[in-house]
Structure formats: C-alpha cells, structure tokens
Amino acid sequence: MGTLKDKLVIFFAGSRLPRDFVVDHLARYLEEWLLSREGEEYLKSLGYQRQTTP
C-alpha cells in the first residue's frame, strides 16, 4: 500500500486525461474538502486555524 500521492501518480500516469484537467479537478476537490467540517477538523489537529476577515 502506498501513500495517496503514490496512488494518484500511478492512476493518472495511466490516464489519458490532460494534466490541466486533472490538476483543476484535484484542486477543486481539495478546496471543497478543506472547507468542509472534516477538513476543518483535520487542519485544527495540525494546529491551523481558519482566519476570519475583519
């Protein structure tokens, strides 16, 4: 079993999808996850806090 990064590299290396398409979708998914409750709790466990704008 490899890391998530290893699995993604293997999956997309065999994929015929354009690199920009893959990067865009991964970035969008990651952003949505980080803004979710689960993502926020994970970031808090790492010591990060969401900044609020004044």
Secondary structure by P-SEA (a helix, b strand, c coil): cccaaaaaaaaaaaccccaaaaaaaaaaaaaaaaacaaaaaaaaaabbbbbbcc
